[in-house]
Amino acid sequence: MRNAQKKQVNSLVKLLSRAHSEFDKILEIQNAAAMSLLEQCQKGAIKLGELIEQAEGEDCAVISLLEEYCETVYQVYENIRMGGETNPQEMLQMLTVSFSIVEKGIEAGIEVRKEIVFLPYQASKWGFMESVWEAAREDAACDVYVIPIPYYYKNLDGSFQEMQYDGERYPVNVPITKYDEFDFGSHQPDLIIIQNPYDEFNPTVSVHPFFYSANVKQFTDKLIYIPCFVTDDIRKEDERAVEGMNHFAAMPGVVNADKIVVQSESMRQAYIDFLTKKAGLHSKEVWERKIRGLGSPMWDKNKRRKIKTPNKQAEWMERIRKKDGTSKKAVLYGTSVSILLQYGEQYLKKLQNVFNMFRDKQNEVILWWHPQPLQTIREALAPRHMQMYLKYENLARTFREENWGIYDEDENEEFAANMCDAYYGDGSSMIRFFYKQKKPVLIQKVDL
């Protein structure tokens, strides 16, 4: 039985117990009123039985105990109706003893299970939830659901493009529940875990409005937000980085969440300081209670991936070497679909110019291109920008076929960052790896 259902059961149990406590007093005043109260007890017991049967099945032992209680209520009712001896204390004892057996049966025979719902939206970001999901599914007392939610890329005017849904792109070991086959109202999960905090405030992408944090919060006792990105920890004296928190910390999902799990204690303090400054000193205790610096699940995933280096990564390492055994300089080139949508044809020209430049220098420098997966690009551009997608896909195919660079759609960003000497391209969460290793970073200007 789910916790939400147990709350309904407990509410009915308390209601029936309260009715029993009033029965003897009412019977001393008027038989008709006492009989009416017994009718309500009978209806309450039937409703209780329906709830339990729905959650536990008709074979649940409590059902038969409720039937015996209903029989006791009927006997007391008939005794009053037929004008038999009406000793209020004896009748009350019959009711309370019978119902106490029901209560003990509920307590001993019905297990309360916790229900946890994960709401990822892009399959590429599943790693930011994966280790938490793995821990939850190992708990025998938990029912766990993974419900990928639909999302939309936005046009420049903020209107939605065609709906995207990544439900078919998750690992085969992850059971998927379709978003339109789960009744949040009847389930009322104990925990709902989200990873998109923006609701309507992201200019390039939006989850379906039903899954805005302000809406899903009403269906759960606890809404938990785990960011689908990591950044360098933010120091209070770094004014530019603190200002940048407006783009991810001052968002509805952060405000609406009951718990927020961030990547470190240092980042926790950065969130607390930033949000307290935004909302006022009186809010500090709220943020201290809500925010936890427990680490990012993506770090757990990357640790597991380091155990085995895929063959293609070994091939890439070999490609970096020159004929004389020394290594070429490797530049990681990061590109994103959001910037492609913003600049369109101009972005495609920029890609071609970058490729031309690095192709000419391929004996000394290798371009390690790390784009978003081609499927993600296609979903973002089709059908409204299909011509632009076809041009992009042609650029990507030519890059792969010419084989002078490295084309890397792999999720293991840290491996690529470790192998490269510098970062160039669009703003990306990968940049943090270069900062930590004190490697150069240059953000490209598409219009230059």
Buried (B, 14 or more C-beta within 10 A) or exposed (E): BBBBBBEBBEEBBEBBBEBBEEBBEBBEEEBEBBBEBBEEBBEBBEBBBEBBBEBBEEEBBBBEBBBEBBEBBEBBBEBBEEEEEBEBEEBBEBBBEBBEBBBEBBEEEBEBBBBBBBBBBBBBBBBBBBBBBBEBBEEEEBBBBBBBBBBBBBEEEEEBBEEBBBBEBBEEEBEBBEBEEEEBEEBBBBBBBBBBBBBEEBEBBBBBEEBBBBBBBEBBEBBBBBBBBBBBBBEEEEEEBBEBBEEBBBBBBBBBBBBBBBBBEEBBBBBBBBBBEBBEEEBBEBBBEBBBBBBBBBBBBBEEBEEEEEEEBEEBBEBBEEEEEEEBEBBBBBBBBBBBBBEBEEBBBBBBEBBEEBEEBEEEBBBBBBBBBBEBBBBBBBEBBEEBBEBBBEBBEEBEEEEBBBBBBBBBBBBBBEBBBBBBBBEBBBBBBBEEEEBEBEEBEBEE
